[in-house]
């Protein structure tokens, strides 16, 4: 399993507790390899040659400039899954685009620990169950998610310069820890410096495990290493014999501590203590004949440092402010919108891959925080409400996070939604950079599957947070959170599932009355793309989301299905909070990752007819398209315009790597449908302004088609006629068209209108001022309320 390590001759200029991370010295031309990820990298990582030894929420720390040695700390189990020669083999959808892939350690493993708690349960004493994994068991019987907080709780990590300090508690006892590499008698040695608060209970930590190997406690004598007559850690070592090599574990510090071995594992127990103390644990691997030299060199190791000095903020790492110039777009003839580019620094010193997953404005709206899918957060200043916008200042403030795809600013604090946790970014010394990556909530259940993104981040009126957790692609669920909308309490102390049945809900929308919306993507058990009005406890159809007991036999209907030819991948839904953007205030729009378009969505609540139906509606495209997939949007309080960001990372028609834009209303006349109402004898459309009466009352102005999909385990669904069930669409005869007195509503008369999953209405009209008004509208009619078109054909004001 482990190979004899090569001589680590390149490990030069090492200093105690300082771990240095830097980009590779030469550029490969591959964005994911050339990027400087900062002092640490969070991800899901498998220990190579140890199949199944995953750290699902890994913090990877390279220990020198050349990245010839690294450690892998698992924030779910609080173990060092591995220390090894080298860094990471970066492969997955976020790096080289590969599906069914994930990063692995890349180099000889020098020590490791299997999946399970890294610290014993402080309440278990010397029980055999002290290291028994108590976590939730997935459908594959493997443990997932974090440890119970009363056992172990992750606080986050500090950065001081390039040094990483881990912060967590065991049994309520606060611990600071930093990994590093030191040279002991000429041998490269992994070290763990721990600062431990007072504890009324003994604390036991597992250092390394070679299952089944011979292990014992030894002391150095004048004639060499001999079995020790004591298990006190001071002055002794643990030696674990493997094929041709040995692992040595040593101790430095004044604490009362003892060694123990268990089936090839080396453990250290720290006695109860009423004062804080500092210790260092040293782990080395090499040829057996050098074990004595390792033991002799322990006394030469630097004393354990006071890590609290590294938790107050350090020197800036990315102190360069990058200047770009905004590019104001020109609207096409008669177009109501222009797209301005909040120009981003693609060419930056860190080779940061600028694919944007989420953003939010600070108070005042002149600056925003924006995250990249590869793990950064940047601040951009110079956003100018209104038409004029010129110089923009960009600064990188955080790195290394696990695929962030959402940002929310609350009371000036930045919260980032990542696959492993919601991270609160804390600047401790006011230099503008993040010094503490605080774990606001890490209840996340993570597996190695590439598809289970944590999408978006929003808050409700009470300050609770929400994000959507994707399900696995083409595979059944393993954990409870697969395919869910998640709620996290405003203080981060707890989380709960609001609804499930999602495949990949790329966005969470919050309406003016506290309504929640999600999108979802065509796939297995998802016949087409959909936009959902969320109801607590609802199931949106993906059978590969998690179910307790028997699986559902039916699903809750969406507001509207979206044909894949029109929107192959919807993202976030955003409410228009302005009167300055062309659409009426409180209109609902849906951003498209798959096509770069924006859809105008209208819906009506139709509760009380079918328990699976709460709302139904329709959508049409706005005349706006972006060169990248659009993921997140916010309306600016100052200028009332839409700001949107996005990326290209998986299947999409729009392949620009990323972008940040303002969609500016030009003031050109703009008439759109604003209501879609089903009746027993047809469909009523309401427009935002008057339309031409003659064309509105002409049945030939409308083309209507209907069809259904089939909800199966297949990937998506063909279109099926309502008339005979064959593939295709039914063309629906329009008997007549009628227009309201105010010329804003049109009743498209269809005797005995039938429900259908999809209806298309193509209309060729003119506005009341003679401008062309032609569009395709797509809707879903799940139920038909008992009302006539004539009843609905009243002036809109009534």
N, C-alpha and C positions, 0 to 999 in steps of 0.2 A: 504493500500500500504506500509506504514511504520509501523514497530513494535516498541513497547517500548523497548529502548535499555537496555541491561544487564549492570550492574555496571561494568565499565571498571577498575576493581581493579588491573589489571595487568599492567596498564600504569604507570610505575614507572620511576624515573630518567629522567624525561622529561626536556629538556632545550629549551628555545625559539629558533625558526627557524631551529633547527637541526632535520632532519628526518633520522632515522637510519634504514637501510635495512640489513637483514642478512638471511642466509639460515635457514630453520626449524631446531630446535635443535636435532631432531632425523631423521634418514634416513629411507625412505620407501622402498628402493630398486627399485624405479621407477625413471628413469633418468630425466623425466620432472618435477617431484616433488622435487627431491633432489638437482637439480642444483641451484647454487647461481646466480641469474640474475643481481645482482648489485643493485644500489640505485633506479633504476626505471625499468619499463617494458613497452615497446611499443607493442600494439596489437590492434585488434578489440574486444571490450568488450560490452556486453549488461548489463544494470542495471537490476538485478534480480527483479522479481515481477513487472517490468515496461515494459511489452512487447513492443518491437519496440524502446525503448530508447537505441539506439546504439551510442557509440562513435567509429566511424569507424577507426579513427586514435587517439587512446587513449595513453596517457602517465599515467601509473599507478604508484603512489608513495606510498609505505608503510611507515607509519609514526612512527613506533617503531620497536624494535628488534623482538618482538613476532608476528609482523604483525597482531595485533588485531585492527588496524585502518588503513584505506587507503583512498586516494582520486583518482579521475579519471578525468583528464583534457583532453579535446578534442581539438586537434590542428587544426581541421577544423573549429570549431565554437567558440573556445576560451571561453568555458563554463566549469565549473565543473559539469560533468554529475552526479556525486555522491560523497558523503563522507560516509563511512560505517564502521561497525565493521567487521574486518576480512581482507582477501586478495582476491585471485582469485580462482575460480574453473577452473583449466587449462584443457581444453578439446578441441581438434581440431586435424587436420592432423599432425601438427608439434609437438604436445605433445603426446597424447595417441593413435594417428593414426586414430581417428574417423573422418569420413566424415560427412558433414552436421552439424558440431558442431563448437562452438566458445567459448571463455572464458566468464564467467559471474562473477559478484560480488558475494562474498560468505559470507553473513552475513547481519545483520540488517542495512537497509538504514537509515542514520541519517539525511541527507538532499540530495536534488537532484535538477536537472534542466532538463526540457524536451529538445528535439532536437530543436535547434535554436540558434541564436547568443547569446553569453554570454555578449557582450558589444553592446550598442546601436550604430546605425550609427551616427557618430559625425556630419554629415551634415544634419541630419533629425530634429535636435532640439528636441522640445517636441512633435513631430508628433506621431500619433498612429502607424505609419509605422516604427518607429525607431528601433524596434526589428523584423521587418518582414524579413524572411529568403530570401535572394536574389539569392541563389545558383542554379546551374543547377538542373532541375528536371528529374529524370530518368524515364524509361518506366513504373515504378510503381507509378509515381507522387511524389516520395519522394525526398528530396534534398540530393545531393552528392557533394563531392569535397570541396575545400577550399573556404573561403570567398574572395570576391574581395579585392585585396591588398590595394586599397585606403581606404578600411574600416578596415581591420585587416590583419596583415601579421605575420606569424610565422618565427622567426629567428633561433630557436633551444633551446637547454638547456645546462646549465653549471653544472658540478659536482665539488663540493669542499668537499673532504672527502666523506661523505655519504649524504651531503646536495644537493638537486636538486634545481636549479634556472632556472625558465622558462623565456625566452626572446621573446618578441613579440612587435608589435606596433599596436596602435589603432588610425586610422586617421593620421598616420605618427608620432604619439607621442610614443617614446620608453618607454617600461615598463619592469622592472625586477620584478619577483615575486617568492616567495617560499612558499609552503604549509608546515604546521607543526601542531603539537599537543601540547597544553599547558594545565596545570592544573589551573583552575580559581575557587577559593573558593572550592577546592576539586573536581571539576567537569572537566572531560576531554572535551576540547574545540578545535575545528578545527580553525586554524588561516590562514590568507593569508596576508603575508607581501608584500607590493607593493612599489617599487621605481618608480616614475612617472616623466618623463621629462616635461619641460614647454609645455603648451598647450594654444592655442588661443581659443579653443572651450571647451565647457563642455563635460565631459566624464561620461557616465552612465554605470555601471556594475550591472548585476543581480547576487545576492548572492545565493538565494534559492527560490524554487517555490513549493508550495503546492496548486495546482490548485483548485480554488473555496473556499479555506479555509479563515477564518476570519483573517485579518491582520491589524495591526495598529502600530503607533509610540507611545512609552511610555517613561515616565521619572520617575526617582526614587525620591520619596518624603519621608518625615519622616513617613508617614503612608503607605508607600508601592508604588507599581507601579500605575501610573495614566496616562490616555491619555495625551500626551504632547501638550503644546500650541505652539510648534514649530516643524519644521521638520529638524532642524539642527542636524547633526549626532552626534556631540560632546555632551556628557551628556545625550543622549537618546538611546533607542534601538528599533528595530523592533521586534514585537512579532507576531508569526503566530500560531494560535491555531489549533491543530489537535486532533483527538480522544484520549483523556487521556494524551496527551503530548503537549509540546510547543517547537517551534523553536525560539531561541533568536539570534538576530544579533546585534553585537556591533561594535564600532568604536574607534580607537586610532590614534591620529595624529593631526597635526596643520593645515591641509588643510581645506579650506572652502568647506564643503561637506554637502549634505542634503539627507534625506531618502525619498523614495516613495514606495508605495505598489500598486500592480496592480493584481487584481484577485488572490490573494494568493501568489504573488511573492514579494520578498523583494529586493529593488534596492537602490544603492548608486550613487548619482550624485556628481561629483567633479567639482567645478567651474573652469572657465578659470584661469590660473595662469602663471606668468612670471618667476617663479623659480622652480627648481626641488624640490620635497618633498617626504617624506616617510609616509606611512599610514599602519595600520593593521586593518583587518576586522576579527571579531571573530564570529563563528557560533557554537551554542550549541543546543542540543536537550535533553530534559528530562521531568520529571514530572512537571506539571504546577505550583505546589507549590514551586518549586525550581527556578522559573524564576527570582524572586526578588534577590535571592542570586547570580545568574548569572550577573544581572545588577549591583549589588553592587561590584562585583569582577572585572569589566572591568578596573577600575582604577589601579588594581594591576598587570595588564598585562605588560610584558616587552615592552619597547619602540620599535617602528619599527626599524629594523636594516638597516645599509647601505649595501645593497647587492652587490654593485660594488666591495667590498673587496673580494667577493666570485667568481669573474669572472676573476681572474688572475692566476688561477691554484692553486691546493691544494696539500696536501700530497698524496703520492701514495697509491692506494688501493690494487693493486696486484703486490707487489714488488718482488715476488719470480720468479727467473729464473729457469725454469725446463729444465733438461738436458736429452736428448735422444741420441741414437746412430743410425746412418743411417744403413740400412741393404741393402747391395748390392746383387742384384739377379744374379742368374746364368742362362744363356740361355740354353734351351733344345738343344739337338743335332741338328746341322745345322740351328737353329733358328736365324734369323737376329736381334732379339731384346731380351734384358734382362730388367726386371723391378726392379728398385731400390726403396726402401721404405724410404721416408723422414719421419722417425718414429715420430709420434705425441704422446703427453702425455695424453693418455686415462685416466690414473690414475692421476688426478690433484686435488689440494686442493679445487677447486671451484665446483667440480663435473660437470664441463662443458661437455656437450654432443658434442663430436668432430665429427660432420657431416658437411663436408665442402661444401660450396655453391659457392665459387669463390676465386680467388687469383690473385696477380700480383707481379712482381719483382720490387724492388727498383733499382736505377741506380747502376751498378756494378754487380748486379745479385747474390750477396752472401746472401741476405736476401729477404724475401717476406712477404707481408701482406696477411692473409687468414681468411675468415669469416666462421662462423658456422651458420647453419640454425636456431639454437636456439637463435642467437642474439649477439654472440661474434665476436671480431676481435683479432687475435693473430699475433705477429711478430715471425717469425722463422729465426734464423741466423745460418750460418755455411754451407749454400748450396755451394758446391764446384764444379765449372764447370769441366767436365772431369769425369773420372771413379771414382776417390777417393773421398769419403765423409765420415766423421766420426762423430764427436760430433756436435750435433745440440742444439741450445739454443732457448727455447720457452718462450714467455712472453705474457700474456693477456693484451691488451691495451684498450679494449672497451667492453661494455656489453649492454644488454637491448634492442637492436634494433629489428625491426619488420621483422623477416624472411629474413635476407639478403641472396641474391643468386647471387651476383656479386661484384667484386672489380676492381677498376682501379686506378692506381697511375699516377698522372699528376704533373710534376715538384716537385716531392717528397711528394705531398699531397695525402692522402688516401681518395678515394670516394667509398661509399658503396651503392649498389642498394638494397633498402628495399621496402616492400609493401606500406609503407606510404610516402616515400620520397627518394631522393638521399641525403645521409648524408655525409658531409665532416668532417673528424675527425681532430680536432685541439688540439695540445699539446701546452698549453700556457706557461708552465714554463720549458720545456725541460727535464722533468723527464721520458719521454717515454710513458706516459699514456695520454689518451684523456681527456681533461678538458672541451672542448666545442664540442657538437654534433650539428654542424651547419647544418641548413636546406638549402642545396644548391638549391634544387627544390622540392616543395611538391605539384605540380599541380595534383598529383595522385588522381584518383577517386576510392575510395575503398568502397566495400560493405562487408557484413559479410560472403560471400560465401567462402568456404574453398579453392576453386580451383584457384582463381585469383592471382596466383603468379606473382611477378615482377622478370623476369628472366634475368640474365647476366648484364654486363655493359661494353660497348666498346666506343671508340672515333673514329672520322674520322680525316682526315688530317687537318681540320680546328679547331679541338678541341671540336666539338659538341659531346654530349653523346647520347648513344642509349641503350634501354632495351626493352624487350618484355613483354607485359601485357597479361596474360592468360584470357580466357573467363570463364564463369561459366560452370560447368559440368551439362549437361543434362537439362539446363534451358536457356531460351532466355536471351539476354543481358539486362542490366539495364542502363549502362552508356556508354558514347562514347568510352571510352578506353578499353572496353572489347574486347579481341582478336585482339590486335594491336601491331605494332612496333612503339615505341615512340622515338622521337628525342627531346633532351633538348639542348638549346643553350649553348655555351661554358661558358657563365657567369651565367647560371642557371636561367635567368630571364624569359624564356618562354619555352613552350613545344608545340609539334605538332604531329599529327598522320601521319606517313609515309605510312603505309599500314595496311590492316586489313584482317579479315577472318581466324584468327588463333584460334586454340583450346587451345593449351598449347605449345607455341614456346619456348622450353627449350634451349635457346641459340641463340646468335647473333654472326655471323661471319663477319669479315671485310677483304676483299681481297686486294691484292697489288695495285689495281687500283681504290679502293674506292667502290668495289662491296659489297653488303650486302647479307648475307645468314641467313636463319632461318630454324629450323626444326619444325615439328609438329607431333602430336600423333594421332593414330587411335582413333576414338570415334564417337559420333553423328555428322553427316554431314562431317565425315572424314573417307573415306572408308579404308584407310591404312595410315601408317606412311609416311611422306614425307620430302624431303629436297628442300628448295625454294631458287631460285635466286630472290631477292626482287626487284620489280619495284615500283617506287612511285605511289601510288594510286591503287595498285593491291589488288585483293580479292582472298584469298587462299581457299575459299570453306566452311568455318564454318558459317552456317547461324545463329548460336547463337552469333556471333559477332554483333557489333552495326551497324545499318543501318538507314540512314535518308530516309524516304519515302519508296518507293517500294523496296522490297528485290531483289537481283540479281537472275537471272535465269541460270547463268553459272558462272564458276570460272576460275581463272588463273592456269595453269598447273605447277606442280613442275618440278624441274630438274629430279627427280626420285622418284617413290614410293618405299617403303621398306616393304616387306612382314613381318607380325608380327612374323612369325617363325624365321626370320633372325635378325630383330632388332625391338623389341616391343616398344622401347621408345628412339628415337634419341635425343641427346642433342646438344652441341655446334659444329659448324664447324670451323676448324682451318686451315690456310694456312701454308704449310711447307716453312719456311723462311730460310732454311739451306741446304747446300750441304752435310751435314754430317749425314743425318738421313735415308739413304737407298732409300727413294723415291726422285724423281726429285724435285728440288726447285720449289715452286709455285704449288705443288700438293695440292689438297684439301682433308682433312680428316674429318670424322664425328665421334664424340664421342658418345658412347651409354650408356645412363643411364640404360636402361632396361636389357642389356645383359653384360655390362662391356667390350664389344669389341670396336675396332676402325675400321671404314670402310674407304677404299680408294675410293674417289669419283672422277669420270671423267665426264666432260660435254662439250657440244658444243653449242654455241649460234646459234639459228636457227630462227632469227627474219625475219619478212616480209612474212611468210607463213600463219600463223594463229595469229590473234591479241591476243589470249589467251596463246600463247606459245612463250617464249623467249629463252628457253634453254631446252635441254634434255640430258640424260646421263645414267650412270650406276655406280655400286659400287660393291666392294667385300671386304671381311674381311681380315684384316691383322692378322698375327699369334700372337696376343697379347690379353690377357683377364685379367681383374682385379676382385678382390673379392667383390668390391662395384660398384655401378652405377657411371660411369664417366661423370661428368658434364662440367668441364671447363679445357681448356688447353692453354698453352703458350709455344712457342719455346724460349729457352734461347739464348741470343745473344753471350754468352761466349762459350758454348760447342755445340750449335746447336742441342741440344736434346729436346724432348718433355717432359714437366712437366704437370701433370694432377692431378686434385683433384675431389672428388665426395662424394656421400652419398647414403644411403638407407633411404627413408622416406615414399614413397608410392609404388605402385606396381612395382616390379622389380625381376628379377631372382637372382641378386647378393645382398646378404643381410648383408654384413659387414656394420656396422653403417657409416663408413666414411674412407677416406684414401687420402694420398698425395704421389705421385709417380713421378719417372723419368723413361721415356721409352728410353733406351739407345741402339743405333745401335751397333751391335757387329762386323760389317764389313763382316759378312758372305755373300756370293753371294745371290742376291735377285732380281728376275725378276718378274715384275708385269705388268698387263695391264695399259696403261696410256691414251688410247683414245678409245672411243666407237662411231662409226660413222655409221649412217643408210643410206642405198642407196635403190634405187628402186628394186634391185635384191639381197639384202642381207645386212649383217652387217660386217663391217671391224673393227677388233681389232688391236690396236698397242701396242706392249710390250716395256718395258724399255731397253731390250737387245735382242739379237738374240735368236731365238728358233730353235729347230730341224726342218730342212726343210722337211724331210719325213713325220713326224707326223703332221706338220703344214699344209701339203697339202693333208691330209687324212680326208675325210668327217666323217669317223667313230670316229675321235678324238673329235667330238662335239655333244652334245645333246642340242637341242633347244626346249623350251616350251614357249607358250604365253597364256596370259589370261587378262581379264578385271575385274574391280570392278564396283559397282554401287554406285553412289553418292546419298545418301538418308539420312533421319533423323534417320535411324537405327544406332546402335553402330557398326561401321566397316562394312565390306562387305565380303561375301563369294567370292570365285574365280569363274569366269564365262568364258566358252569357247567362243572364237571368232566365231567358226564355226557354232554353233547352239544356243548359248545363255544358254545352260544348265550349271550346276555347274561343275567345274573342269578346267583342262588345256588342251590346244591343243598341241600335240606333232608335231613339225614342221619338215618336211623332209628337210634335207640338201642335195642339189643336188651335190655339190662339195665343195672343199676347195682349196684356192690358196694362195700362199705365195709370198711376195715381194722379190726383189733381195737382199735387205739388211737383209732379214729374220726376220724383226721386225713387219711387218704387215701381217695379215691373213684376207682374204676375205672368209667369210662363205656364200656361194652362196645359196640364197633362192629366187627362182623366185617369182615375185609378192609379195614381203614382205608387210605385212599389219601392220598398226599402232596398238599398244596395250599399255595399261596402264602398263603392266608388261611383261617382257621377261626374261627368265632364260637361260643362256648359261653355260653348264657344259663342261669344256674342260679337256682333259687328254693328256698332251704334255710333252715335255722335253725341257730344255734349250739347247742352242747351245753347252754347255759343258757337256751335258748328265745328268743333275740333273732333278729330277722329277718336273713337273710343272702342278699341278692339282688344280682346283679351281672351285667354283660356282660364276658366275657373274650375277647380277640382274640389268636390265635396264628398261627404259621407252622410247617408241618410239611414241611421240605425232604426229609428222609430218614426212614425208619422203621427203627430198630434192631431186630435180630432178638431180640425178647423179647416175652413175653406180659403182658397186664395182670395176670394172676394172680401172675406173678413180682414185679411191682412193688408189688403190694398187700400189702406187709409193713409192720409198724409203722415209723413215720418214724424212730424211734431206731435201727432196725436198718439 
